[in-house]
């Protein structure tokens, strides 16, 4: 890998979006993205361009999980999702819908959320998803399918509660 700057410009938005979806926290996503590219920089001679996105997302996921593990060691992990309420001056239906989707994503088990995001956001093939998560391609396909079903069920239940 010779052009690290081009690699960063091309893949940093993908990694940041993935990290933000996993963590639900912009500051954490910024930190995960930065650390992901620091690690790629130190191992740049071993990175293959054909699988670089899967490699980057795998690093980002591991960094996220390390952060969760460190939080658990420091004290009780807050199980309530962060308040996603819209700001008082910018209240829109679109923002409320986005908040609901993010909360639904946070409700999924982490491995299911990671599989779904790798497929939906980044279009990774099931083989790469399976390799990144340490599961078979068939199991990756099942995880993505079930995560989509859970999200649809949560949306349907939410819509049924609305007047």
C-alpha positions, 0 to 999 in steps of 0.5 A, a space after each residue: 500500500 503506497 498512498 495512505 492519504 488516498 486510502 484515508 480519504 476513500 475509507 475514513 467516511 465508511 469507518 466513521 459511519 460504522 463506528 458511529 452506528 456501533 457506538 452511538 457517540 460521535 466522539 467515540 466514533 472520531 476516536 475509533 476512526 483515528 485509531 483505526 487508521 493509526 493501526 493501518 499506518 503501522 501495518 501498511 505493508 501488510 494491507 491488501 487493497 482487495 480486502 482493505 474495507 473489511 480489514 478497516 471495519 474489523 479493526 474499528 469493531 475491535 476498538 469499539 469492543 475494547 472500549 466497551 470492555 474498558 467501560 465495564 472494568 471501570 464501573 457499571 455500564 449504562 444500559 439505557 441508550 443515550 438520549 437521542 431527543 432532537 434539540 429544542 430549536 430543531 424539531 423535525 419528523 425526519 430527526 425523530 425518525 432517525 433517532 428511532 432507527 438509531 435506538 433500534 440499531 442500538 437494541 440489536 446485539 453487537 455482532 448482529 448490528 456489526 453484520 448488518 452495518 457491514 452489509 447495508 452501509 458498506 455492501 461487503 459480501 457475506 464472506 468478508 463479513 463472516 471473516 471479520 466477525 469470525 463466523 461462516 458466510 452462511 451465519 453472516 447471512 442469517 445474522 443480517 437477515 434476522 437483524 433486518 427482521 428485528 428492525 422491521 418488527 420494532 418499527 411496526 410496533 412503534 408505528 402501532 403505538 402512534 396515534 
